Amino acid sequence: MTPQVPSSTPLRLLLVEDNPLDAGLAIKALERAGRKLDVVRVETRAEFLKELENSPDVILCDYHLPSFDAPEALDLLKQQGANVPFIILSGSIGEETAVEMIKRGADDYLLKDRIGRLDAAIQLALEQKALRDESRRAAEHLRQSEFKYRCLFDHLMDAAYLCDAATTRIIDTNRQSERLLGRDRATILGSRLSQYFAPGALDKLHELPPNDPAARVKLQATMTVEKRPCVQLSGSIITIQDWHLLLVLLRTVDG
């Protein structure tokens, strides 16, 4: 569902415009639409950079100013790394120029004779920003979760293998596994756990019910790696988005 940004929310509007009359028309159009505004108008590069520090909600920018223009303003915004909707409002801008500005990162463009569409364009830009923010938060949460998982997985005392339950193909493993098999992680990934054991040694793993997360298998088996160690093995099913995975922990019990 698209996040809603209420039009009644006070809007910190950074207006890059050298014509006070045009600025007034844009402000009145938004106020008629019920938008509450906190407006700062700038005309120069220095003023623009200073106001970016105040984290505006939206930037409304004329394409041509005497000493400044929309392309430069947009480039400065990107250099600052600010996620602020940027809308071009111009008296005359060709279609090719408008398309180029969208490609460069502008959220929208409007001709000044279509000022009635301004509030809708701002609302859409705010909703798209909310979606970008949500996506970034989700990506950061995932990154942190993966980091925590990696730390936990790598510091297990047992050799650990996360496998496709149907094939026992290894999709992740840890440092203890590298030591046990005498192989690096890149070599282990993609191989089948079953290839390190005698035929049939892991059959009980395949008997685990896929829809019972509490089910466990414990057994002893001899591996077919160089030193042929005997290991204590425990396995359980983990389901992630309908994908059945097999988590297997191995601990050497002799030699």
MIDRENSE-697529 format. One line per 10 residues: number of its first residue (from 1); their letters; for each residue x, y negated, z of N, C-alpha, C. Coordinates in Angstrom, 2 decimals. Example, Ala and Ser with C-alpha at 12.3 -4.5 7.8 and 13.67 -1.06 7.14 Angstrom:
<sites>
1	AS	13.19/5.69/7.80/12.30/4.50/7.80/13.20/3.30/7.80 ~ 12.85/2.25/7.08/13.67/1.06/7.14/12.90/-0.03/7.87 $
</sites>
This chain:
<sites>
1	MTPQVPSSTP	0.85/1.19/0.00/0.00/0.00/0.00/0.89/-1.24/0.00 ~ 0.54/-2.25/-0.81/1.32/-3.47/-0.90/1.17/-4.29/0.37 ~ 2.26/-4.67/1.03/2.16/-5.50/2.22/1.48/-6.82/1.89 ~ 0.56/-7.25/2.73/-0.15/-8.49/2.50/0.53/-9.62/3.25 ~ 0.73/-10.73/2.57/1.30/-11.92/3.19/0.20/-12.96/3.22 ~ -0.43/-13.20/4.36/-1.59/-14.08/4.42/-1.28/-15.47/3.90 ~ -2.19/-16.03/3.08/-1.99/-17.37/2.53/-2.08/-18.43/3.62 ~ -2.62/-18.08/4.80/-2.72/-19.03/5.91/-1.41/-19.17/6.68 ~ -0.44/-18.29/6.41/0.85/-18.37/7.09/1.59/-19.63/6.67 ~ 2.05/-20.44/7.61/2.82/-21.64/7.22/4.00/-21.25/6.34 $
11	LRLLLVEDNP	4.14/-21.92/5.24/5.14/-21.57/4.23/6.26/-22.59/4.23 ~ 7.49/-22.13/4.46/8.66/-23.01/4.36/9.06/-23.06/2.88 ~ 8.69/-24.14/2.25/8.88/-24.28/0.80/10.05/-25.19/0.52 ~ 11.03/-24.66/-0.20/12.16/-25.47/-0.67/11.86/-25.85/-2.11 ~ 11.61/-27.13/-2.32/11.18/-27.64/-3.63/12.35/-28.37/-4.28 ~ 12.86/-27.79/-5.37/13.98/-28.39/-6.09/13.38/-29.18/-7.25 ~ 13.21/-30.48/-7.03/12.46/-31.31/-7.97/12.88/-32.77/-7.82 ~ 13.20/-33.43/-8.93/13.63/-34.82/-8.88/12.48/-35.79/-9.11 ~ 11.32/-35.29/-9.52/10.18/-36.16/-9.82/9.18/-36.09/-8.67 ~ 9.05/-37.15/-7.88/8.14/-37.13/-6.73/6.69/-36.85/-7.14 $
21	LDAGLAIKAL	6.28/-37.34/-8.30/4.91/-37.12/-8.75/4.66/-35.63/-9.00 ~ 5.56/-34.99/-9.72/5.42/-33.54/-9.97/5.46/-32.75/-8.67 ~ 6.33/-33.17/-7.74/6.40/-32.50/-6.45/5.07/-32.62/-5.71 ~ 4.47/-33.82/-5.76/3.18/-34.02/-5.11/2.09/-33.17/-5.71 ~ 2.09/-33.00/-7.03/1.08/-32.19/-7.69/1.19/-30.72/-7.26 ~ 2.41/-30.23/-7.15/2.61/-28.84/-6.71/2.14/-28.65/-5.27 ~ 2.46/-29.62/-4.42/2.06/-29.52/-3.01/0.53/-29.56/-2.90 ~ -0.11/-30.47/-3.62/-1.57/-30.57/-3.56/-2.25/-29.31/-4.08 ~ -1.67/-28.70/-5.13/-2.25/-27.46/-5.67/-2.23/-26.35/-4.63 ~ -1.14/-26.27/-3.88/-1.03/-25.24/-2.85/-1.93/-25.54/-1.65 $
31	ERAGRKLDVV	-2.03/-26.81/-1.29/-2.91/-27.17/-0.18/-4.37/-26.93/-0.54 ~ -4.76/-27.19/-1.79/-6.13/-26.91/-2.22/-6.43/-25.42/-2.14 ~ -5.41/-24.59/-2.31/-5.59/-23.14/-2.24/-5.61/-22.66/-0.79 ~ -5.48/-23.58/0.16/-5.53/-23.21/1.57/-4.18/-22.89/2.18 ~ -3.12/-23.21/1.47/-1.77/-22.89/1.95/-1.28/-23.98/2.91 ~ -0.82/-23.56/4.09/-0.18/-24.48/5.01/1.30/-24.55/4.66 ~ 1.83/-25.76/4.61/3.17/-25.94/4.06/4.10/-26.69/5.02 ~ 5.36/-26.31/4.93/6.46/-27.05/5.53/7.45/-27.25/4.39 ~ 7.41/-28.44/3.77/8.11/-28.67/2.51/9.37/-29.50/2.71 ~ 10.45/-29.05/2.08/11.67/-29.84/1.96/11.98/-29.97/0.48 $
41	RVETRAEFLK	12.13/-31.23/0.01/12.45/-31.45/-1.41/13.91/-31.87/-1.54 ~ 14.61/-31.22/-2.50/16.01/-31.54/-2.75/16.21/-31.79/-4.24 ~ 17.32/-32.49/-4.56/17.59/-32.80/-5.96/19.00/-32.42/-6.38 ~ 19.89/-32.15/-5.43/21.29/-31.92/-5.77/21.76/-30.55/-5.28 ~ 22.88/-30.14/-5.80/23.49/-28.87/-5.42/23.80/-28.84/-3.92 ~ 24.38/-29.92/-3.42/24.77/-29.98/-2.01/23.54/-29.87/-1.11 ~ 22.47/-30.60/-1.46/21.24/-30.53/-0.67/20.65/-29.12/-0.70 ~ 20.70/-28.51/-1.86/20.15/-27.15/-2.02/20.89/-26.16/-1.13 ~ 22.22/-26.21/-1.17/23.01/-25.29/-0.35/22.76/-25.51/1.14 ~ 22.61/-26.76/1.55/22.36/-27.06/2.95/21.03/-26.48/3.40 $
51	ELENSPDVIL	20.00/-26.60/2.56/18.67/-26.12/2.94/18.56/-24.60/2.88 ~ 19.41/-23.95/2.11/19.41/-22.49/2.11/19.74/-21.95/3.50 ~ 20.52/-22.69/4.25/20.89/-22.27/5.61/19.68/-22.21/6.53 ~ 18.60/-22.90/6.17/17.39/-22.93/6.99/16.39/-21.84/6.62 ~ 16.81/-20.92/5.75/16.01/-19.74/5.39/14.60/-20.08/4.92 ~ 14.47/-20.72/3.77/13.13/-21.00/3.26/12.40/-19.71/2.89 ~ 11.07/-19.78/2.86/10.27/-18.62/2.46/10.22/-18.47/0.94 ~ 10.18/-19.61/0.25/10.07/-19.61/-1.21/10.84/-20.80/-1.75 ~ 11.45/-20.61/-2.92/12.10/-21.71/-3.63/11.32/-21.97/-4.91 ~ 10.89/-23.21/-5.07/10.19/-23.64/-6.27/11.11/-24.63/-6.98 $
61	CDYHLPSFDA	11.54/-24.30/-8.18/12.63/-25.05/-8.82/12.27/-25.53/-10.21 ~ 12.43/-26.83/-10.43/12.31/-27.38/-11.78/13.48/-26.84/-12.61 ~ 13.29/-26.68/-13.91/14.37/-26.11/-14.71/15.49/-27.12/-14.92 ~ 15.12/-28.38/-15.23/16.13/-29.41/-15.52/16.07/-30.50/-14.47 ~ 17.23/-30.82/-13.88/17.39/-31.98/-13.02/18.60/-32.76/-13.52 ~ 18.72/-34.03/-13.18/19.83/-34.83/-13.71/21.21/-34.24/-13.47 ~ 21.46/-33.66/-12.25/22.79/-33.14/-11.96/22.76/-31.68/-11.53 ~ 21.67/-31.00/-11.84/21.46/-29.66/-11.29/20.41/-28.98/-12.16 ~ 20.43/-27.66/-12.20/19.38/-26.98/-12.96/19.05/-25.63/-12.33 ~ 18.00/-24.99/-12.83/17.52/-23.73/-12.26/18.55/-22.60/-12.37 $
71	PEALDLLKQQ	19.23/-22.42/-13.51/20.22/-21.34/-13.58/21.30/-21.46/-12.50 ~ 21.78/-22.69/-12.26/22.81/-22.88/-11.24/22.24/-22.59/-9.86 ~ 21.02/-23.06/-9.61/20.39/-22.82/-8.31/20.21/-21.33/-8.07 ~ 19.79/-20.61/-9.10/19.58/-19.17/-8.95/20.91/-18.46/-8.70 ~ 21.96/-18.88/-9.40/23.28/-18.28/-9.18/23.77/-18.53/-7.75 ~ 23.54/-19.72/-7.25/23.96/-20.04/-5.88/23.17/-19.20/-4.87 ~ 21.89/-19.01/-5.14/21.06/-18.19/-4.25/21.60/-16.77/-4.20 ~ 21.95/-16.20/-5.36/22.47/-14.83/-5.39/23.84/-14.74/-4.72 ~ 24.65/-15.77/-4.88/25.97/-15.77/-4.24/25.84/-15.77/-2.72 ~ 24.79/-16.41/-2.22/24.56/-16.45/-0.78/23.99/-15.13/-0.27 $
81	GANVPFIILS	23.54/-14.27/-1.18/22.95/-13.00/-0.79/21.60/-13.13/-0.12 ~ 20.90/-14.23/-0.39/19.61/-14.48/0.25/18.48/-13.84/-0.56 ~ 17.61/-13.15/0.15/16.44/-12.53/-0.48/15.27/-13.49/-0.37 ~ 15.27/-14.54/-1.20/14.22/-15.56/-1.17/13.56/-15.61/-2.55 ~ 12.25/-15.50/-2.62/11.58/-15.60/-3.92/11.91/-16.93/-4.60 ~ 12.21/-16.83/-5.89/12.65/-18.00/-6.67/11.71/-18.13/-7.87 ~ 10.95/-19.22/-7.90/9.98/-19.45/-8.97/10.35/-20.72/-9.70 ~ 10.39/-20.64/-11.02/10.71/-21.80/-11.84/9.40/-22.49/-12.22 ~ 9.34/-23.79/-12.02/8.19/-24.61/-12.41/8.72/-25.70/-13.34 ~ 8.33/-25.64/-14.60/8.93/-26.53/-15.59/7.88/-27.13/-16.50 $
91	GSIGEETAVE	8.17/-28.34/-16.98/7.26/-28.96/-17.94/7.39/-28.34/-19.30 ~ 8.56/-27.86/-19.64/8.76/-27.23/-20.95/9.92/-26.26/-20.84 ~ 9.62/-25.01/-21.09/10.66/-23.98/-21.07/10.28/-22.94/-22.11 ~ 11.21/-22.63/-22.98/10.91/-21.68/-24.04/10.76/-20.27/-23.50 ~ 10.09/-19.42/-24.25/9.85/-18.05/-23.81/11.17/-17.30/-23.64 ~ 12.10/-17.49/-24.57/13.38/-16.78/-24.46/14.13/-17.19/-23.20 ~ 14.09/-18.50/-22.88/14.75/-18.99/-21.67/14.08/-18.41/-20.43 ~ 12.76/-18.38/-20.45/12.02/-17.84/-19.30/12.36/-16.37/-19.08 ~ 12.38/-15.58/-20.15/12.70/-14.16/-20.04/14.12/-13.98/-19.52 ~ 15.05/-14.79/-19.98/16.43/-14.70/-19.54/16.54/-14.99/-18.04 $
101	MIKRGADDYL	15.76/-15.97/-17.56/15.80/-16.29/-16.14/15.22/-15.15/-15.29 ~ 14.19/-14.51/-15.79/13.64/-13.36/-15.08/14.69/-12.25/-14.99 ~ 15.41/-12.03/-16.10/16.46/-11.02/-16.10/17.56/-11.35/-15.11 ~ 17.81/-12.63/-14.92/18.87/-13.05/-14.00/18.43/-12.99/-12.54 ~ 17.13/-12.77/-12.32/16.69/-12.61/-10.94/15.58/-13.51/-10.46 ~ 15.10/-14.42/-11.32/13.96/-15.25/-10.92/12.72/-14.38/-10.77 ~ 11.87/-14.72/-9.82/10.67/-13.92/-9.58/9.56/-14.25/-10.56 ~ 9.48/-15.51/-11.00/8.40/-15.89/-11.91/8.74/-17.26/-12.48 ~ 7.96/-17.67/-13.49/8.06/-19.03/-14.00/6.67/-19.49/-14.38 ~ 6.45/-20.80/-14.22/5.16/-21.40/-14.55/5.41/-22.72/-15.27 $
111	LKDRIGRLDA	4.54/-23.03/-16.19/4.56/-24.36/-16.80/3.76/-25.29/-15.90 ~ 4.17/-26.54/-15.84/3.52/-27.49/-14.94/2.07/-27.76/-15.30 ~ 1.71/-27.51/-16.57/0.30/-27.72/-16.92/-0.57/-26.52/-16.51 ~ 0.04/-25.51/-15.88/-0.71/-24.37/-15.33/-0.51/-24.29/-13.82 ~ -0.49/-25.44/-13.19/-0.18/-25.52/-11.77/-1.21/-24.77/-10.92 ~ -2.40/-24.56/-11.47/-3.44/-23.84/-10.73/-3.07/-22.41/-10.40 ~ -2.10/-21.85/-11.12/-1.67/-20.47/-10.87/-0.56/-20.38/-9.83 ~ -0.14/-21.52/-9.32/1.05/-21.54/-8.46/0.86/-20.73/-7.18 ~ -0.27/-20.89/-6.50/-0.46/-20.17/-5.24/-0.46/-18.65/-5.47 ~ -1.12/-18.21/-6.55/-1.14/-16.77/-6.85/0.26/-16.26/-7.15 $
121	AIQLALEQKA	1.05/-17.06/-7.86/2.43/-16.65/-8.18/3.27/-16.55/-6.91 ~ 3.08/-17.50/-6.01/3.82/-17.47/-4.74/3.40/-16.27/-3.91 ~ 2.09/-16.01/-3.85/1.61/-14.87/-3.07/2.21/-13.57/-3.58 ~ 2.21/-13.40/-4.91/2.78/-12.19/-5.50/4.27/-12.08/-5.18 ~ 4.99/-13.20/-5.28/6.42/-13.18/-4.99/6.69/-12.82/-3.54 ~ 5.86/-13.31/-2.62/6.03/-12.99/-1.21/5.76/-11.50/-0.94 ~ 4.75/-10.96/-1.61/4.45/-9.54/-1.44/5.58/-8.67/-2.00 ~ 6.14/-9.08/-3.14/7.27/-8.33/-3.70/8.49/-8.42/-2.78 ~ 8.70/-9.57/-2.16/9.80/-9.70/-1.20/9.57/-8.78/0.00 ~ 8.32/-8.71/0.47/8.01/-7.84/1.60/8.31/-6.38/1.25 $
131	LRDESRRAAE	8.01/-6.00/0.02/8.31/-4.65/-0.42/9.81/-4.40/-0.47 ~ 10.57/-5.40/-0.97/12.03/-5.26/-1.01/12.59/-5.13/0.41 ~ 12.07/-5.95/1.33/12.54/-5.89/2.72/12.24/-4.52/3.32 ~ 11.03/-4.02/3.06/10.65/-2.72/3.58/11.54/-1.62/3.02 ~ 11.84/-1.73/1.72/12.71/-0.74/1.08/14.11/-0.77/1.68 ~ 14.63/-1.97/1.93/15.95/-2.09/2.53/15.98/-1.52/3.95 ~ 14.92/-1.79/4.71/14.86/-1.24/6.07/14.83/0.28/6.05 ~ 14.04/0.81/5.10/13.96/2.27/5.00/15.31/2.85/4.59 ~ 16.00/2.19/3.66/17.30/2.67/3.22/18.32/2.62/4.36 ~ 18.27/1.55/5.17/19.19/1.44/6.30/18.88/2.49/7.36 $
141	HLRQSEFKYR	17.59/2.72/7.59/17.20/3.75/8.55/17.69/5.12/8.10 ~ 17.56/5.37/6.78/18.03/6.64/6.23/19.54/6.75/6.36 ~ 20.25/5.66/6.08/21.71/5.68/6.19/22.14/5.98/7.62 ~ 21.48/5.34/8.58/21.81/5.58/9.97/21.47/7.01/10.39 ~ 20.33/7.51/9.90/19.93/8.88/10.22/20.93/9.88/9.65 ~ 21.37/9.61/8.41/22.34/10.51/7.77/23.67/10.47/8.52 ~ 24.05/9.29/8.98/25.30/9.17/9.73/25.23/9.97/11.04 ~ 24.10/9.83/11.75/23.93/10.57/13.01/23.91/12.07/12.75 ~ 23.20/12.46/11.69/23.16/13.88/11.33/24.55/14.41/11.02 ~ 25.32/13.62/10.23/26.66/14.05/9.84/27.55/14.21/11.07 $
151	CLFDHLMDAA	27.47/13.24/11.99/28.28/13.32/13.20/27.92/14.56/14.02 ~ 26.64/14.78/14.20/26.19/15.93/14.98/26.59/17.23/14.31 ~ 26.35/17.33/13.01/26.63/18.56/12.26/28.12/18.89/12.29 ~ 28.95/17.86/12.09/30.39/18.10/12.03/31.00/18.43/13.39 ~ 30.32/18.05/14.47/30.89/18.29/15.79/30.28/19.49/16.50 ~ 29.48/20.26/15.79/29.00/21.51/16.37/30.18/22.45/16.62 ~ 30.11/23.22/17.70/31.16/24.18/18.00/31.10/25.38/17.06 ~ 29.91/25.63/16.50/29.73/26.76/15.59/29.94/26.31/14.14 ~ 30.31/27.27/13.29/30.27/27.02/11.85/28.80/26.96/11.44 ~ 28.43/25.90/10.73/27.02/25.69/10.39/26.84/25.61/8.89 $
161	YLCDAATTRI	25.74/26.21/8.43/25.42/26.24/7.01/23.94/25.89/6.83 ~ 23.67/24.92/5.99/22.30/24.61/5.61/22.13/25.14/4.20 ~ 21.22/26.11/4.05/21.10/26.85/2.79/19.69/26.76/2.24 ~ 19.55/26.95/0.94/18.25/27.21/0.35/17.78/28.57/0.87 ~ 16.58/28.60/1.45/16.13/29.83/2.11/15.95/30.98/1.13 ~ 15.59/30.70/-0.10/15.33/31.76/-1.06/16.60/32.39/-1.61 ~ 17.66/31.58/-1.77/18.87/32.06/-2.45/20.10/32.14/-1.55 ~ 20.03/31.55/-0.36/21.16/31.35/0.56/22.26/30.49/-0.05 ~ 21.93/29.73/-1.10/22.93/28.82/-1.67/23.17/27.69/-0.67 ~ 24.42/27.39/-0.38/24.78/26.43/0.66/24.70/25.01/0.12 $
171	IDTNRQSERL	23.91/24.18/0.80/23.78/22.78/0.37/24.49/21.82/1.33 ~ 24.85/22.31/2.51/25.66/21.49/3.42/26.36/22.41/4.41 ~ 27.51/21.96/4.90/28.26/22.74/5.88/29.13/21.79/6.68 ~ 29.86/22.32/7.67/30.61/21.44/8.57/32.09/21.85/8.66 ~ 32.82/21.17/9.52/34.27/21.39/9.61/34.61/22.77/10.15 ~ 33.82/23.25/11.13/34.08/24.58/11.66/33.94/25.64/10.57 ~ 33.03/25.39/9.65/32.86/26.32/8.53/34.11/26.34/7.65 ~ 34.70/25.19/7.41/35.92/25.12/6.62/37.02/25.95/7.27 ~ 37.13/25.83/8.59/38.15/26.59/9.30/37.87/28.09/9.23 ~ 36.62/28.47/9.39/36.25/29.88/9.39/36.51/30.54/8.04 $
181	LGRDRATILG	36.14/29.83/6.97/36.27/30.42/5.63/37.62/30.15/4.99 ~ 38.38/29.21/5.54/39.66/28.86/4.93/39.48/28.17/3.60 ~ 38.38/27.44/3.45/38.08/26.72/2.22/37.62/25.31/2.57 ~ 37.80/24.37/1.63/37.31/23.03/1.91/35.82/22.94/1.59 ~ 35.21/21.88/2.09/33.75/21.73/1.97/33.30/21.72/0.51 ~ 34.06/21.05/-0.35/33.67/20.96/-1.75/33.61/22.34/-2.40 ~ 34.49/23.22/-1.99/34.51/24.58/-2.54/33.34/25.41/-1.99 ~ 33.00/25.19/-0.73/31.93/25.96/-0.10/30.56/25.59/-0.65 ~ 30.33/24.29/-0.84/29.02/23.84/-1.30/28.69/24.46/-2.66 ~ 27.48/24.95/-2.77/27.03/25.58/-4.01/27.23/27.08/-4.04 $
191	SRLSQYFAPG	28.12/27.59/-3.18/28.28/29.05/-3.09/27.13/29.62/-2.27 ~ 26.98/30.94/-2.31/25.92/31.59/-1.53/26.52/32.13/-0.23 ~ 25.82/31.91/0.86/26.29/32.43/2.13/26.44/33.94/2.07 ~ 25.55/34.59/1.33/25.56/36.05/1.25/26.84/36.60/0.63 ~ 27.55/35.77/-0.16/28.76/36.29/-0.81/29.91/36.49/0.17 ~ 29.78/35.94/1.38/30.82/36.10/2.40/30.56/37.29/3.32 ~ 29.52/38.06/3.01/29.15/39.21/3.83/28.94/40.43/2.94 ~ 28.98/41.58/3.56/28.69/42.82/2.83/27.24/42.80/2.36 ~ 26.93/43.49/1.25/25.57/43.54/0.76/24.60/44.02/1.83 ~ 23.49/43.31/1.97/22.46/43.69/2.92/22.66/43.16/4.32 $
201	ALDKLHELPP	23.82/42.58/4.61/24.10/42.13/5.97/23.18/41.00/6.43 ~ 22.68/40.22/5.47/21.85/39.07/5.84/20.37/39.30/5.53 ~ 19.98/40.54/5.30/18.59/40.81/4.92/17.59/40.28/5.94 ~ 17.94/40.34/7.21/17.00/39.89/8.24/16.71/38.39/8.14 ~ 17.66/37.64/7.58/17.40/36.21/7.40/16.24/35.97/6.46 ~ 16.14/36.82/5.44/15.06/36.66/4.46/13.71/37.08/5.01 ~ 13.70/37.72/6.16/12.43/38.13/6.78/11.84/37.04/7.67 ~ 12.57/35.93/7.85/12.04/34.84/8.66/10.79/34.26/8.01 ~ 9.69/34.12/8.75/8.47/33.53/8.18/8.68/32.05/7.89 ~ 8.44/31.58/6.66/8.76/30.19/6.30/7.92/29.16/7.04 $
211	NDPAARVKLQ	6.76/29.54/7.53/5.88/28.56/8.19/5.92/28.65/9.71 ~ 6.92/29.31/10.26/7.06/29.43/11.71/8.39/28.85/12.13 ~ 8.42/27.54/12.49/9.69/26.91/12.86/10.29/27.47/14.14 ~ 9.50/28.19/14.92/10.02/28.76/16.16/10.71/30.10/15.96 ~ 10.56/30.68/14.76/11.14/32.01/14.50/12.66/31.92/14.44 ~ 13.33/32.91/15.01/14.79/32.96/15.03/15.25/34.38/14.73 ~ 16.42/34.48/14.12/17.08/35.76/13.92/18.48/35.68/14.52 ~ 18.86/36.69/15.29/20.22/36.77/15.82/20.77/38.15/15.50 ~ 21.99/38.19/15.03/22.61/39.48/14.70/24.12/39.32/14.67 ~ 24.80/40.45/14.63/26.25/40.46/14.42/26.53/41.03/13.04 $
221	ATMTVEKRPC	27.53/40.46/12.40/27.89/40.94/11.07/29.37/40.70/10.85 ~ 29.94/41.50/9.97/31.36/41.35/9.62/31.45/40.63/8.29 ~ 32.29/39.60/8.26/32.44/38.82/7.04/33.48/39.46/6.12 ~ 33.42/39.11/4.84/34.33/39.67/3.85/35.44/38.69/3.49 ~ 35.64/37.68/4.32/36.75/36.76/4.08/38.04/37.42/4.52 ~ 39.15/36.74/4.36/40.48/37.36/4.49/40.68/38.14/5.79 ~ 40.36/37.53/6.93/40.61/38.22/8.21/39.44/39.09/8.64 ~ 38.37/39.11/7.86/37.20/39.94/8.13/36.73/39.81/9.59 ~ 36.45/38.58/10.06/36.04/38.44/11.45/34.61/38.93/11.67 ~ 34.37/39.39/12.86/33.01/39.73/13.27/32.40/38.46/13.85 $
231	VQLSGSIITI	31.20/38.11/13.43/30.57/36.87/13.88/29.21/37.14/14.49 ~ 28.87/36.29/15.44/27.51/36.24/15.96/26.76/35.23/15.09 ~ 25.65/35.65/14.53/24.93/34.82/13.58/23.53/34.55/14.10 ~ 23.09/33.29/14.00/21.71/32.94/14.31/21.15/32.11/13.17 ~ 19.90/32.37/12.83/19.30/31.67/11.70/17.88/31.24/12.01 ~ 17.47/30.11/11.42/16.09/29.62/11.58/15.71/28.86/10.32 ~ 14.41/28.71/10.11/13.89/28.02/8.94/13.60/26.57/9.28 ~ 14.01/25.68/8.42/13.68/24.26/8.52/12.94/23.88/7.24 ~ 11.80/23.22/7.34/11.03/22.81/6.17/11.08/21.29/6.04 ~ 11.56/20.83/4.89/11.62/19.39/4.60/10.88/19.16/3.29 $
241	QDWHLLLVLL	9.74/18.47/3.38/8.92/18.15/2.21/8.68/19.40/1.36 ~ 8.16/20.44/2.01/7.80/21.70/1.36/8.99/22.49/0.84 ~ 10.21/22.07/1.18/11.40/22.81/0.78/11.87/23.60/2.00 ~ 11.88/24.92/1.87/12.29/25.78/2.97/13.81/25.94/2.97 ~ 14.42/25.49/4.06/15.86/25.57/4.22/16.19/26.52/5.35 ~ 17.35/27.10/5.25/17.81/28.07/6.24/19.02/27.48/6.95 ~ 18.90/27.31/8.27/20.03/26.84/9.06/20.66/28.05/9.74 ~ 21.93/28.28/9.43/22.64/29.44/9.96/23.86/28.96/10.75 ~ 24.00/29.46/11.97/25.15/29.15/12.81/25.96/30.42/13.02 ~ 27.27/30.32/12.84/28.16/31.45/12.99/29.19/31.17/14.08 $
251	RTVDG	29.41/32.16/14.91/30.43/32.05/15.96/31.25/33.33/15.97 ~ 32.57/33.19/15.88/33.45/34.36/15.87/33.44/35.03/17.24 ~ 33.27/36.36/17.23/33.23/37.09/18.50/34.46/37.98/18.70 ~ 35.28/38.14/17.66/36.57/38.81/17.85/37.50/38.38/16.73 ~ 38.79/38.75/16.89/39.81/38.49/15.88/39.55/37.32/15.03 $
</sites>
